[in-house]
């Protein structure tokens, strides 16, 4: 694709995704963002074209970033550190979601109406499914 | 666990960066390996031993 893995490193301290490691990484970000920003600023295109280009642009960016992330050459110590960090982040998110759902259940009890955000419940359920699938796959895989 | 990586690397005149490139890891990983602060996989142990022209048994010292 367009970006090269050696231009980036995994984002460690500011969320997920990639961070530029070299000047080429910054140029890549500029090339992706500046034409898109210019396109959005000038109101000479129709809304349908604007929406189409935005969807296409973001799709292209996501595919390229995923390709770069999969090609990044992480050494085994980095991979271990990343796995521990991701696990801790997952546990923090699960804990927060559970607390949020419990709060909504208690609130529902007081107001006698169901005020549960089902997206939170669905998120927890998806997590359970992904964990189960991961265990099935990795139990059978030679690691 | 202690290692003889630093000693054997110096004997071959390799820098940490050069060894890291040979075994396909970051220089920081070599630093932690030399300080005995990282337990490498068998594959990495083998790769480092090969790069330093020695055996795994010679490379790591278990007290």
N, CA and C atoms of all chains as a GROMACS GRO file, in nm:
protein
  618
    1UNK      N    1   0.085  -0.120   0.000
    1UNK     CA    2   0.000   0.000   0.000
    1UNK      C    3   0.089   0.126   0.000
    2UNK      N    4   0.043   0.232   0.066
    2UNK     CA    5   0.114   0.361   0.056
    2UNK      C    6   0.220   0.380   0.166
    3UNK      N    7   0.181   0.356   0.291
    3UNK     CA    8   0.274   0.380   0.402
    3UNK      C    9   0.366   0.261   0.425
    4UNK      N   10   0.486   0.290   0.476
    4UNK     CA   11   0.581   0.183   0.505
    4UNK      C   12   0.593   0.163   0.658
    5UNK      N   13   0.602   0.037   0.704
    5UNK     CA   14   0.605   0.010   0.849
    5UNK      C   15   0.722   0.078   0.920
    6UNK      N   16   0.836   0.093   0.848
    6UNK     CA   17   0.953   0.152   0.914
    6UNK      C   18   0.935   0.302   0.943
    7UNK      N   19   0.831   0.362   0.889
    7UNK     CA   20   0.805   0.505   0.916
    7UNK      C   21   0.729   0.523   1.048
    8UNK      N   22   0.677   0.415   1.105
    8UNK     CA   23   0.589   0.427   1.221
    8UNK      C   24   0.630   0.333   1.334
    9UNK      N   25   0.576   0.362   1.450
    9UNK     CA   26   0.585   0.269   1.563
    9UNK      C   27   0.446   0.261   1.624
   10UNK      N   28   0.424   0.155   1.700
   10UNK     CA   29   0.294   0.142   1.766
   10UNK      C   30   0.279   0.252   1.869
   11UNK      N   31   0.158   0.307   1.875
   11UNK     CA   32   0.130   0.411   1.974
   11UNK      C   33   0.125   0.346   2.111
   12UNK      N   34   0.209   0.392   2.203
   12UNK     CA   35   0.215   0.328   2.334
   12UNK      C   36   0.152   0.413   2.444
   13UNK      N   37   0.167   0.545   2.433
   13UNK     CA   38   0.129   0.631   2.545
   13UNK      C   39   0.006   0.718   2.518
   14UNK      N   40  -0.048   0.713   2.399
   14UNK     CA   41  -0.161   0.800   2.369
   14UNK      C   42  -0.273   0.727   2.299
   15UNK      N   43  -0.305   0.608   2.346
   15UNK     CA   44  -0.415   0.534   2.284
   15UNK      C   45  -0.366   0.422   2.195
   16UNK      N   46  -0.440   0.397   2.087
   16UNK     CA   47  -0.407   0.287   1.998
   16UNK      C   48  -0.372   0.341   1.860
   17UNK      N   49  -0.314   0.256   1.778
   17UNK     CA   50  -0.283   0.296   1.642
   17UNK      C   51  -0.134   0.319   1.622
   18UNK      N   52  -0.103   0.411   1.532
   18UNK     CA   53   0.036   0.433   1.494
   18UNK      C   54   0.081   0.573   1.533
   19UNK      N   55   0.210   0.586   1.557
   19UNK     CA   56   0.271   0.719   1.578
   19UNK      C   57   0.389   0.728   1.482
   20UNK      N   58   0.412   0.845   1.422
   20UNK     CA   59   0.524   0.857   1.329
   20UNK      C   60   0.658   0.836   1.401
   21UNK      N   61   0.746   0.760   1.338
   21UNK     CA   62   0.879   0.737   1.396
   21UNK      C   63   0.985   0.811   1.318
   22UNK      N   64   0.955   0.846   1.193
   22UNK     CA   65   1.051   0.917   1.109
   22UNK      C   66   0.979   1.034   1.040
   23UNK      N   67   1.058   1.118   0.972
   23UNK     CA   68   0.995   1.231   0.902
   23UNK      C   69   0.902   1.182   0.792
   24UNK      N   70   0.934   1.064   0.734
   24UNK     CA   71   0.846   1.013   0.628
   24UNK      C   72   0.706   0.985   0.682
   25UNK      N   73   0.701   0.944   0.811
   25UNK     CA   74   0.572   0.919   0.875
   25UNK      C   75   0.489   1.046   0.884
   26UNK      N   76   0.558   1.156   0.920
   26UNK     CA   77   0.488   1.286   0.927
   26UNK      C   78   0.441   1.330   0.789
   27UNK      N   79   0.526   1.307   0.687
   27UNK     CA   80   0.488   1.342   0.549
   27UNK      C   81   0.366   1.261   0.507
   28UNK      N   82   0.366   1.133   0.540
   28UNK     CA   83   0.252   1.046   0.508
   28UNK      C   84   0.123   1.102   0.568
   29UNK      N   85   0.130   1.141   0.696
   29UNK     CA   86   0.011   1.197   0.763
   29UNK      C   87  -0.034   1.326   0.694
   30UNK      N   88   0.066   1.409   0.658
   30UNK     CA   89   0.035   1.535   0.589
   30UNK      C   90  -0.030   1.510   0.455
   31UNK      N   91   0.024   1.413   0.380
   31UNK     CA   92  -0.030   1.383   0.247
   31UNK      C   93  -0.173   1.329   0.259
   32UNK      N   94  -0.199   1.256   0.364
   32UNK     CA   95  -0.334   1.203   0.382
   32UNK      C   96  -0.431   1.310   0.431
   33UNK      N   97  -0.384   1.398   0.519
   33UNK     CA   98  -0.475   1.493   0.584
   33UNK      C   99  -0.497   1.623   0.507
   34UNK      N  100  -0.388   1.681   0.453
   34UNK     CA  101  -0.400   1.815   0.394
   34UNK      C  102  -0.496   1.819   0.273
   35UNK      N  103  -0.481   1.728   0.174
   35UNK     CA  104  -0.576   1.733   0.061
   35UNK      C  105  -0.720   1.711   0.107
   36UNK      N  106  -0.738   1.623   0.208
   36UNK     CA  107  -0.873   1.596   0.260
   36UNK      C  108  -0.930   1.721   0.328
   37UNK      N  109  -0.845   1.789   0.406
   37UNK     CA  110  -0.890   1.911   0.474
   37UNK      C  111  -0.926   2.018   0.371
   38UNK      N  112  -0.843   2.033   0.267
   38UNK     CA  113  -0.871   2.132   0.161
   38UNK      C  114  -1.003   2.098   0.092
   39UNK      N  115  -1.021   1.969   0.062
   39UNK     CA  116  -1.145   1.925  -0.003
   39UNK      C  117  -1.267   1.959   0.082
   40UNK      N  118  -1.253   1.943   0.213
   40UNK     CA  119  -1.367   1.969   0.302
   40UNK      C  120  -1.394   2.119   0.319
   41UNK      N  121  -1.287   2.200   0.313
   41UNK     CA  122  -1.302   2.343   0.339
   41UNK      C  123  -1.376   2.414   0.225
   42UNK      N  124  -1.342   2.378   0.099
   42UNK     CA  125  -1.404   2.449  -0.014
   42UNK      C  126  -1.544   2.394  -0.041
   43UNK      N  127  -1.646   2.477  -0.033
   43UNK     CA  128  -1.784   2.429  -0.046
   43UNK      C  129  -1.833   2.422  -0.191
   44UNK      N  130  -1.747   2.384  -0.283
   44UNK     CA  131  -1.789   2.384  -0.424
   44UNK      C  132  -1.836   2.247  -0.470
   45UNK      N  133  -1.825   2.148  -0.383
   45UNK     CA  134  -1.870   2.015  -0.422
   45UNK      C  135  -2.005   1.984  -0.356
   46UNK      N  136  -2.078   1.895  -0.418
   46UNK     CA  137  -2.210   1.860  -0.364
   46UNK      C  138  -2.194   1.776  -0.238
   47UNK      N  139  -2.302   1.770  -0.158
   47UNK     CA  140  -2.298   1.694  -0.033
   47UNK      C  141  -2.274   1.545  -0.059
   48UNK      N  142  -2.338   1.494  -0.166
   48UNK     CA  143  -2.322   1.350  -0.193
   48UNK      C  144  -2.178   1.318  -0.230
   49UNK      N  145  -2.114   1.407  -0.309
   49UNK     CA  146  -1.973   1.385  -0.345
   49UNK      C  147  -1.886   1.395  -0.220
   50UNK      N  148  -1.919   1.493  -0.135
   50UNK     CA  149  -1.842   1.514  -0.012
   50UNK      C  150  -1.850   1.388   0.077
   51UNK      N  151  -1.970   1.334   0.093
   51UNK     CA  152  -1.989   1.215   0.176
   51UNK      C  153  -1.916   1.096   0.114
   52UNK      N  154  -1.928   1.080  -0.017
   52UNK     CA  155  -1.864   0.969  -0.088
   52UNK      C  156  -1.713   0.972  -0.073
   53UNK      N  157  -1.656   1.093  -0.094
   53UNK     CA  158  -1.509   1.108  -0.083
   53UNK      C  159  -1.465   1.082   0.061
   54UNK      N  160  -1.542   1.133   0.158
   54UNK     CA  161  -1.506   1.114   0.300
   54UNK      C  162  -1.503   0.965   0.334
   55UNK      N  163  -1.608   0.893   0.293
   55UNK     CA  164  -1.613   0.749   0.323
   55UNK      C  165  -1.497   0.677   0.255
   56UNK      N  166  -1.474   0.710   0.127
   56UNK     CA  167  -1.364   0.646   0.052
   56UNK      C  168  -1.229   0.675   0.114
   57UNK      N  169  -1.210   0.802   0.151
   57UNK     CA  170  -1.082   0.847   0.209
   57UNK      C  171  -1.054   0.775   0.342
   58UNK      N  172  -1.156   0.772   0.428
   58UNK     CA  173  -1.140   0.708   0.560
   58UNK      C  174  -1.118   0.557   0.545
   59UNK      N  175  -1.192   0.496   0.452
   59UNK     CA  176  -1.175   0.350   0.428
   59UNK      C  177  -1.032   0.321   0.384
   60UNK      N  178  -0.983   0.403   0.289
   60UNK     CA  179  -0.846   0.385   0.238
   60UNK      C  180  -0.744   0.400   0.352
   61UNK      N  181  -0.767   0.501   0.436
   61UNK     CA  182  -0.676   0.527   0.549
   61UNK      C  183  -0.677   0.410   0.647
   62UNK      N  184  -0.796   0.359   0.680
   62UNK     CA  185  -0.807   0.247   0.775
   62UNK      C  186  -0.737   0.124   0.719
   63UNK      N  187  -0.760   0.093   0.590
   63UNK     CA  188  -0.698  -0.025   0.529
   63UNK      C  189  -0.546  -0.011   0.531
   64UNK      N  190  -0.496   0.110   0.496
   64UNK     CA  191  -0.351   0.130   0.492
   64UNK      C  192  -0.289   0.122   0.631
   65UNK      N  193  -0.357   0.182   0.731
   65UNK     CA  194  -0.305   0.178   0.869
   65UNK      C  195  -0.304   0.034   0.920
   66UNK      N  196  -0.412  -0.042   0.893
   66UNK     CA  197  -0.415  -0.182   0.936
   66UNK      C  198  -0.302  -0.261   0.871
   67UNK      N  199  -0.278  -0.233   0.741
   67UNK     CA  200  -0.169  -0.300   0.669
   67UNK      C  201  -0.033  -0.268   0.733
   68UNK      N  202  -0.014  -0.141   0.766
   68UNK     CA  203   0.113  -0.100   0.831
   68UNK      C  204   0.126  -0.168   0.967
   69UNK      N  205   0.016  -0.169   1.045
   69UNK     CA  206   0.022  -0.227   1.180
   69UNK      C  207   0.054  -0.375   1.175
   70UNK      N  208  -0.002  -0.445   1.076
   70UNK     CA  209   0.025  -0.589   1.066
   70UNK      C  210   0.167  -0.617   1.018
   71UNK      N  211   0.226  -0.519   0.946
   71UNK     CA  212   0.362  -0.537   0.894
   71UNK      C  213   0.468  -0.488   0.990
   72UNK      N  214   0.427  -0.420   1.098
   72UNK     CA  215   0.527  -0.366   1.193
   72UNK      C  216   0.608  -0.479   1.255
   73UNK      N  217   0.736  -0.459   1.257
   73UNK     CA  218   0.824  -0.564   1.307
   73UNK      C  219   0.848  -0.546   1.457
   74UNK      N  220   0.756  -0.598   1.537
   74UNK     CA  221   0.771  -0.588   1.683
   74UNK      C  222   0.862  -0.699   1.732
   75UNK      N  223   0.957  -0.668   1.813
   75UNK     CA  224   1.037  -0.778   1.868
   75UNK      C  225   0.960  -0.842   1.984
   76UNK      N  226   1.009  -0.958   2.033
   76UNK     CA  227   0.925  -1.036   2.125
   76UNK      C  228   0.904  -0.965   2.259
   77UNK      N  229   1.003  -0.887   2.305
   77UNK     CA  230   0.984  -0.814   2.431
   77UNK      C  231   0.876  -0.708   2.414
   78UNK      N  232   0.882  -0.637   2.300
   78UNK     CA  233   0.780  -0.536   2.270
   78UNK      C  234   0.641  -0.600   2.262
   79UNK      N  235   0.635  -0.717   2.200
   79UNK     CA  236   0.507  -0.787   2.186
   79UNK      C  237   0.451  -0.824   2.322
   80UNK      N  238   0.539  -0.871   2.412
   80UNK     CA  239   0.495  -0.907   2.548
   80UNK      C  240   0.443  -0.784   2.621
   81UNK      N  241   0.520  -0.675   2.613
   81UNK     CA  242   0.480  -0.551   2.681
   81UNK      C  243   0.344  -0.504   2.628
   82UNK      N  244   0.329  -0.511   2.495
   82UNK     CA  245   0.204  -0.468   2.434
   82UNK      C  246   0.088  -0.556   2.481
   83UNK      N  247   0.113  -0.688   2.489
   83UNK     CA  248   0.008  -0.780   2.533
   83UNK      C  249  -0.036  -0.749   2.676
   84UNK      N  250   0.061  -0.724   2.766
   84UNK     CA  251   0.026  -0.690   2.904
   84UNK      C  252  -0.051  -0.558   2.910
   85UNK      N  253  -0.006  -0.460   2.831
   85UNK     CA  254  -0.072  -0.329   2.831
   85UNK      C  255  -0.216  -0.342   2.779
   86UNK      N  256  -0.233  -0.421   2.672
   86UNK     CA  257  -0.367  -0.440   2.614
   86UNK      C  258  -0.458  -0.513   2.714
   87UNK      N  259  -0.402  -0.612   2.784
   87UNK     CA  260  -0.480  -0.686   2.883
   87UNK      C  261  -0.526  -0.592   2.995
   88UNK      N  262  -0.433  -0.509   3.044
   88UNK     CA  263  -0.468  -0.417   3.151
   88UNK      C  264  -0.574  -0.317   3.106
   89UNK      N  265  -0.557  -0.269   2.980
   89UNK     CA  266  -0.655  -0.173   2.927
   89UNK      C  267  -0.791  -0.241   2.914
   90UNK      N  268  -0.792  -0.367   2.868
   90UNK     CA  269  -0.919  -0.441   2.853
   90UNK      C  270  -0.987  -0.458   2.989
   91UNK      N  271  -0.909  -0.491   3.092
   91UNK     CA  272  -0.966  -0.508   3.226
   91UNK      C  273  -1.022  -0.377   3.280
   92UNK      N  274  -0.950  -0.268   3.254
   92UNK     CA  275  -0.998  -0.136   3.300
   92UNK      C  276  -1.130  -0.102   3.231
   93UNK      N  277  -1.139  -0.133   3.101
   93UNK     CA  278  -1.261  -0.103   3.026
   93UNK      C  279  -1.377  -0.191   3.073
   94UNK      N  280  -1.348  -0.320   3.096
   94UNK     CA  281  -1.452  -0.412   3.144
   94UNK      C  282  -1.504  -0.365   3.280
   95UNK      N  283  -1.411  -0.329   3.367
   95UNK     CA  284  -1.449  -0.281   3.500
   95UNK      C  285  -1.538  -0.158   3.492
   96UNK      N  286  -1.499  -0.064   3.406
   96UNK     CA  287  -1.576   0.059   3.391
   96UNK      C  288  -1.716   0.030   3.336
   97UNK      N  289  -1.722  -0.060   3.237
   97UNK     CA  290  -1.852  -0.095   3.177
   97UNK      C  291  -1.942  -0.162   3.281
   98UNK      N  292  -1.885  -0.254   3.359
   98UNK     CA  293  -1.964  -0.324   3.462
   98UNK      C  294  -2.017  -0.224   3.565
   99UNK      N  295  -1.930  -0.133   3.609
   99UNK     CA  296  -1.974  -0.030   3.705
   99UNK      C  297  -2.086   0.054   3.643
  100UNK      N  298  -2.070   0.088   3.515
  100UNK     CA  299  -2.171   0.168   3.445
  100UNK      C  300  -2.304   0.095   3.438
  101UNK      N  301  -2.301  -0.034   3.406
  101UNK     CA  302  -2.426  -0.112   3.397
  101UNK      C  303  -2.490  -0.126   3.535
  102UNK      N  304  -2.408  -0.153   3.637
  102UNK     CA  305  -2.462  -0.164   3.773
  102UNK      C  306  -2.528  -0.034   3.817
  103UNK      N  307  -2.463   0.079   3.785
  103UNK     CA  308  -2.520   0.210   3.818
  103UNK      C  309  -2.656   0.227   3.750
  104UNK      N  310  -2.662   0.187   3.621
  104UNK     CA  311  -2.788   0.202   3.547
  104UNK      C  312  -2.896   0.110   3.603
  105UNK      N  313  -2.857  -0.010   3.648
  105UNK     CA  314  -2.956  -0.103   3.707
  105UNK      C  315  -3.012  -0.044   3.837
  106UNK      N  316  -2.921   0.010   3.921
  106UNK     CA  317  -2.966   0.069   4.048
  106UNK      C  318  -3.057   0.189   4.020
  107UNK      N  319  -3.016   0.272   3.923
  107UNK     CA  320  -3.095   0.390   3.887
  107UNK      C  321  -3.234   0.347   3.834
  108UNK      N  322  -3.232   0.238   3.756
  108UNK     CA  323  -3.359   0.186   3.702
  108UNK      C  324  -3.450   0.142   3.815
  109UNK      N  325  -3.390   0.079   3.918
  109UNK     CA  326  -3.468   0.032   4.033
  109UNK      C  327  -3.536   0.147   4.106
  110UNK      N  328  -3.462   0.257   4.120
  110UNK     CA  329  -3.520   0.372   4.191
  110UNK      C  330  -3.630   0.440   4.109
  111UNK      N  331  -3.604   0.451   3.978
  111UNK     CA  332  -3.702   0.523   3.895
  111UNK      C  333  -3.812   0.431   3.841
  112UNK      N  334  -3.798   0.300   3.866
  112UNK     CA  335  -3.894   0.198   3.822
  112UNK      C  336  -3.915   0.200   3.669
  113UNK      N  337  -3.811   0.241   3.597
  113UNK     CA  338  -3.812   0.230   3.449
  113UNK      C  339  -3.676   0.171   3.409
  114UNK      N  340  -3.677   0.099   3.299
  114UNK     CA  341  -3.550   0.039   3.255
  114UNK      C  342  -3.466   0.146   3.184
  115UNK      N  343  -3.352   0.179   3.247
  115UNK     CA  344  -3.265   0.284   3.190
  115UNK      C  345  -3.126   0.225   3.164
  116UNK      N  346  -3.126   0.109   3.106
  116UNK     CA  347  -2.997   0.043   3.079
  116UNK      C  348  -2.956   0.072   2.935
  117UNK      N  349  -2.828   0.111   2.919
  117UNK     CA  350  -2.774   0.133   2.784
  117UNK      C  351  -2.734  -0.004   2.728
  118UNK      N  352  -2.812  -0.050   2.631
  118UNK     CA  353  -2.788  -0.185   2.580
  118UNK      C  354  -2.659  -0.196   2.500
  119UNK      N  355  -2.606  -0.081   2.457
  119UNK     CA  356  -2.475  -0.085   2.389
  119UNK      C  357  -2.366  -0.131   2.485
  120UNK      N  358  -2.379  -0.090   2.612
  120UNK     CA  359  -2.281  -0.134   2.713
  120UNK      C  360  -2.292  -0.285   2.734
  121UNK      N  361  -2.414  -0.333   2.743
  121UNK     CA  362  -2.436  -0.478   2.761
  121UNK      C  363  -2.383  -0.553   2.639
  122UNK      N  364  -2.412  -0.499   2.519
  122UNK     CA  365  -2.365  -0.564   2.395
  122UNK      C  366  -2.212  -0.564   2.389
  123UNK      N  367  -2.152  -0.454   2.434
  123UNK     CA  368  -2.005  -0.446   2.434
  123UNK      C  369  -1.945  -0.556   2.522
  124UNK      N  370  -2.005  -0.572   2.641
  124UNK     CA  371  -1.959  -0.676   2.733
  124UNK      C  372  -1.978  -0.815   2.672
  125UNK      N  373  -2.093  -0.835   2.606
  125UNK     CA  374  -2.122  -0.964   2.543
  125UNK      C  375  -2.022  -0.994   2.430
  126UNK      N  376  -1.994  -0.893   2.348
  126UNK     CA  377  -1.896  -0.911   2.239
  126UNK      C  378  -1.760  -0.948   2.298
  127UNK      N  379  -1.724  -0.881   2.408
  127UNK     CA  380  -1.598  -0.913   2.476
  127UNK      C  381  -1.593  -1.058   2.520
  128UNK      N  382  -1.704  -1.106   2.578
  128UNK     CA  383  -1.712  -1.246   2.622
  128UNK      C  384  -1.693  -1.340   2.504
  129UNK      N  385  -1.759  -1.309   2.392
  129UNK     CA  386  -1.750  -1.395   2.273
  129UNK      C  387  -1.607  -1.396   2.218
  130UNK      N  388  -1.547  -1.276   2.209
  130UNK     CA  389  -1.410  -1.267   2.155
  130UNK      C  390  -1.312  -1.342   2.244
  131UNK      N  391  -1.330  -1.331   2.376
  131UNK     CA  392  -1.241  -1.402   2.469
  131UNK      C  393  -1.255  -1.553   2.451
  132UNK      N  394  -1.379  -1.602   2.439
  132UNK     CA  395  -1.402  -1.745   2.422
  132UNK      C  396  -1.339  -1.795   2.292
  133UNK      N  397  -1.361  -1.720   2.183
  133UNK     CA  398  -1.304  -1.761   2.053
  133UNK      C  399  -1.151  -1.760   2.060
  134UNK      N  400  -1.096  -1.656   2.124
  134UNK     CA  401  -0.950  -1.649   2.135
  134UNK      C  402  -0.895  -1.768   2.211
  135UNK      N  403  -0.963  -1.807   2.322
  135UNK     CA  404  -0.917  -1.923   2.399
  135UNK      C  405  -0.923  -2.050   2.317
  136UNK      N  406  -1.032  -2.068   2.241
  136UNK     CA  407  -1.046  -2.189   2.157
  136UNK      C  408  -0.933  -2.194   2.054
  137UNK      N  409  -0.910  -2.079   1.988
  137UNK     CA  410  -0.808  -2.075   1.881
  137UNK      C  411  -0.668  -2.098   1.938
  138UNK      N  412  -0.634  -2.023   2.046
  138UNK     CA  413  -0.497  -2.031   2.097
  138UNK      C  414  -0.468  -2.159   2.174
  139UNK      N  415  -0.575  -2.224   2.226
  139UNK     CA  416  -0.555  -2.355   2.291
  139UNK      C  417  -0.505  -2.458   2.190
  140UNK      N  418  -0.546  -2.441   2.063
  140UNK     CA  419  -0.511  -2.540   1.960
  140UNK      C  420  -0.390  -2.499   1.877
  141UNK      N  421  -0.343  -2.377   1.896
  141UNK     CA  422  -0.236  -2.325   1.813
  141UNK      C  423  -0.101  -2.346   1.880
  142UNK      N  424   0.001  -2.374   1.799
  142UNK     CA  425   0.134  -2.383   1.859
  142UNK      C  426   0.189  -2.242   1.874
  143UNK      N  427   0.213  -2.205   1.999
  143UNK     CA  428   0.260  -2.068   2.026
  143UNK      C  429   0.410  -2.066   2.049
  144UNK      N  430   1.912  -1.489   3.663
  144UNK     CA  431   1.983  -1.534   3.545
  144UNK      C  432   2.082  -1.426   3.498
  145UNK      N  433   2.204  -1.469   3.472
  145UNK     CA  434   2.303  -1.377   3.415
  145UNK      C  435   2.335  -1.423   3.273
  146UNK      N  436   2.389  -1.332   3.194
  146UNK     CA  437   2.426  -1.374   3.058
  146UNK      C  438   2.569  -1.329   3.027
  147UNK      N  439   2.626  -1.395   2.928
  147UNK     CA  440   2.761  -1.357   2.883
  147UNK      C  441   2.754  -1.283   2.750
  148UNK      N  442   2.635  -1.231   2.720
  148UNK     CA  443   2.614  -1.166   2.590
  148UNK      C  444   2.711  -1.049   2.569
  149UNK      N  445   2.722  -0.964   2.672
  149UNK     CA  446   2.807  -0.845   2.659
  149UNK      C  447   2.952  -0.885   2.630
  150UNK      N  448   2.999  -0.982   2.706
  150UNK     CA  449   3.138  -1.029   2.693
  150UNK      C  450   3.163  -1.088   2.553
  151UNK      N  451   3.071  -1.176   2.510
  151UNK     CA  452   3.089  -1.243   2.380
  151UNK      C  453   3.069  -1.146   2.264
  152UNK      N  454   2.979  -1.050   2.284
  152UNK     CA  455   2.955  -0.948   2.180
  152UNK      C  456   3.080  -0.862   2.163
  153UNK      N  457   3.140  -0.825   2.276
  153UNK     CA  458   3.262  -0.743   2.271
  153UNK      C  459   3.376  -0.820   2.204
  154UNK      N  460   3.381  -0.950   2.231
  154UNK     CA  461   3.486  -1.033   2.172
  154UNK      C  462   3.477  -1.033   2.019
  155UNK      N  463   3.355  -1.031   1.969
  155UNK     CA  464   3.334  -1.030   1.823
  155UNK      C  465   3.333  -0.888   1.765
  156UNK      N  466   3.345  -0.790   1.852
  156UNK     CA  467   3.348  -0.650   1.807
  156UNK      C  468   3.214  -0.601   1.755
  157UNK      N  469   3.107  -0.658   1.808
  157UNK     CA  470   2.973  -0.617   1.764
  157UNK      C  471   2.916  -0.511   1.857
  158UNK      N  472   2.844  -0.415   1.801
  158UNK     CA  473   2.772  -0.320   1.885
  158UNK      C  474   2.636  -0.381   1.919
  159UNK      N  475   2.570  -0.322   2.020
  159UNK     CA  476   2.436  -0.369   2.056
  159UNK      C  477   2.341  -0.357   1.936
  160UNK      N  478   2.356  -0.247   1.862
  160UNK     CA  479   2.269  -0.223   1.746
  160UNK      C  480   2.291  -0.330   1.640
  161UNK      N  481   2.418  -0.364   1.615
  161UNK     CA  482   2.448  -0.466   1.513
  161UNK      C  483   2.392  -0.602   1.554
  162UNK      N  484   2.409  -0.638   1.681
  162UNK     CA  485   2.355  -0.766   1.729
  162UNK      C  486   2.202  -0.766   1.719
  163UNK      N  487   2.143  -0.652   1.756
  163UNK     CA  488   1.998  -0.641   1.750
  163UNK      C  489   1.948  -0.662   1.608
  164UNK      N  490   2.019  -0.603   1.511
  164UNK     CA  491   1.979  -0.619   1.371
  164UNK      C  492   1.993  -0.765   1.326
  165UNK      N  493   2.100  -0.829   1.372
  165UNK     CA  494   2.122  -0.970   1.332
  165UNK      C  495   2.013  -1.062   1.382
  166UNK      N  496   1.964  -1.036   1.503
  166UNK     CA  497   1.863  -1.126   1.560
  166UNK      C  498   1.722  -1.068   1.551
  167UNK      N  499   1.711  -0.954   1.479
  167UNK     CA  500   1.581  -0.896   1.448
  167UNK      C  501   1.502  -0.852   1.572
  168UNK      N  502   1.571  -0.784   1.664
  168UNK     CA  503   1.501  -0.724   1.778
  168UNK      C  504   1.548  -0.579   1.791
  169UNK      N  505   1.488  -0.506   1.883
  169UNK     CA  506   1.530  -0.369   1.907
  169UNK      C  507   1.653  -0.367   1.998
  170UNK      N  508   1.730  -0.259   1.989
  170UNK     CA  509   1.851  -0.250   2.070
  170UNK      C  510   1.819  -0.259   2.218
  171UNK      N  511   1.704  -0.202   2.258
  171UNK     CA  512   1.664  -0.204   2.398
  171UNK      C  513   1.652  -0.348   2.450
  172UNK      N  514   1.608  -0.437   2.365
  172UNK     CA  515   1.594  -0.578   2.405
  172UNK      C  516   1.731  -0.638   2.436
  173UNK      N  517   1.831  -0.601   2.356
  173UNK     CA  518   1.968  -0.649   2.382
  173UNK      C  519   2.018  -0.592   2.515
  174UNK      N  520   1.986  -0.465   2.540
  174UNK     CA  521   2.028  -0.402   2.667
  174UNK      C  522   1.969  -0.480   2.785
  175UNK      N  523   1.839  -0.509   2.780
  175UNK     CA  524   1.773  -0.582   2.889
  175UNK      C  525   1.827  -0.726   2.899
  176UNK      N  526   1.856  -0.786   2.784
  176UNK     CA  527   1.913  -0.922   2.786
  176UNK      C  528   2.048  -0.922   2.856
  177UNK      N  529   2.132  -0.824   2.821
  177UNK     CA  530   2.266  -0.817   2.879
  177UNK      C  531   2.260  -0.795   3.030
  178UNK      N  532   2.158  -0.721   3.073
  178UNK     CA  533   2.145  -0.692   3.217
  178UNK      C  534   2.074  -0.806   3.290
  179UNK      N  535   2.034  -0.910   3.217
  179UNK     CA  536   1.963  -1.023   3.278
  179UNK      C  537   1.823  -0.986   3.323
  180UNK      N  538   1.766  -0.882   3.260
  180UNK     CA  539   1.633  -0.835   3.301
  180UNK      C  540   1.524  -0.880   3.204
  181UNK      N  541   1.559  -0.967   3.113
  181UNK     CA  542   1.458  -1.019   3.021
  181UNK      C  543   1.482  -1.166   2.995
  182UNK      N  544   1.376  -1.246   3.012
  182UNK     CA  545   1.385  -1.389   2.982
  182UNK      C  546   1.344  -1.412   2.838
  183UNK      N  547   1.439  -1.438   2.750
  183UNK     CA  548   1.404  -1.450   2.608
  183UNK      C  549   1.339  -1.584   2.577
  184UNK      N  550   1.274  -1.590   2.461
  184UNK     CA  551   1.220  -1.717   2.413
  184UNK      C  552   1.335  -1.808   2.371
  185UNK      N  553   1.304  -1.934   2.355
  185UNK     CA  554   1.407  -2.029   2.310
  185UNK      C  555   1.459  -1.989   2.172
  186UNK      N  556   1.367  -1.940   2.087
  186UNK     CA  557   1.406  -1.898   1.951
  186UNK      C  558   1.506  -1.783   1.955
  187UNK      N  559   1.476  -1.681   2.039
  187UNK     CA  560   1.566  -1.566   2.047
  187UNK      C  561   1.699  -1.607   2.111
  188UNK      N  562   1.692  -1.694   2.212
  188UNK     CA  563   1.816  -1.743   2.275
  188UNK      C  564   1.904  -1.811   2.170
  189UNK      N  565   1.840  -1.893   2.088
  189UNK     CA  566   1.911  -1.964   1.982
  189UNK      C  567   1.972  -1.865   1.882
  190UNK      N  568   1.892  -1.767   1.841
  190UNK     CA  569   1.939  -1.668   1.743
  190UNK      C  570   2.058  -1.589   1.798
  191UNK      N  571   2.050  -1.549   1.925
  191UNK     CA  572   2.160  -1.473   1.985
  191UNK      C  573   2.285  -1.561   1.996
  192UNK      N  574   2.264  -1.686   2.036
  192UNK     CA  575   2.377  -1.779   2.048
  192UNK      C  576   2.445  -1.798   1.912
  193UNK      N  577   2.365  -1.813   1.807
  193UNK     CA  578   2.419  -1.830   1.672
  193UNK      C  579   2.498  -1.705   1.630
  194UNK      N  580   2.437  -1.587   1.657
  194UNK     CA  581   2.501  -1.461   1.618
  194UNK      C  582   2.634  -1.442   1.691
  195UNK      N  583   2.642  -1.493   1.814
  195UNK     CA  584   2.765  -1.477   1.894
  195UNK      C  585   2.856  -1.600   1.884
  196UNK      N  586   2.822  -1.687   1.790
  196UNK     CA  587   2.903  -1.807   1.761
  196UNK      C  588   2.927  -1.890   1.886
  197UNK      N  589   2.822  -1.914   1.959
  197UNK     CA  590   2.832  -1.996   2.081
  197UNK      C  591   2.705  -2.080   2.095
  198UNK      N  592   2.692  -2.141   2.212
  198UNK     CA  593   2.572  -2.222   2.237
  198UNK      C  594   2.487  -2.153   2.344
  199UNK      N  595   2.363  -2.195   2.354
  199UNK     CA  596   2.274  -2.138   2.456
  199UNK      C  597   2.330  -2.163   2.595
  200UNK      N  598   2.386  -2.284   2.616
  200UNK     CA  599   2.441  -2.320   2.748
  200UNK      C  600   2.554  -2.226   2.789
  201UNK      N  601   2.635  -2.185   2.690
  201UNK     CA  602   2.747  -2.094   2.717
  201UNK      C  603   2.700  -1.951   2.744
  202UNK      N  604   2.585  -1.920   2.687
  202UNK     CA  605   2.537  -1.781   2.688
  202UNK      C  606   2.471  -1.742   2.820
  203UNK      N  607   2.396  -1.835   2.877
  203UNK     CA  608   2.318  -1.802   2.997
  203UNK      C  609   2.373  -1.875   3.120
  204UNK      N  610   2.380  -1.802   3.229
  204UNK     CA  611   2.430  -1.861   3.355
  204UNK      C  612   2.316  -1.857   3.457
  205UNK      N  613   2.273  -1.976   3.498
  205UNK     CA  614   2.166  -1.983   3.597
  205UNK      C  615   2.227  -2.009   3.734
  206UNK      N  616   2.211  -1.911   3.824
  206UNK     CA  617   2.269  -1.924   3.959
  206UNK      C  618   2.184  -2.014   4.048
   0.00000   0.00000   0.00000
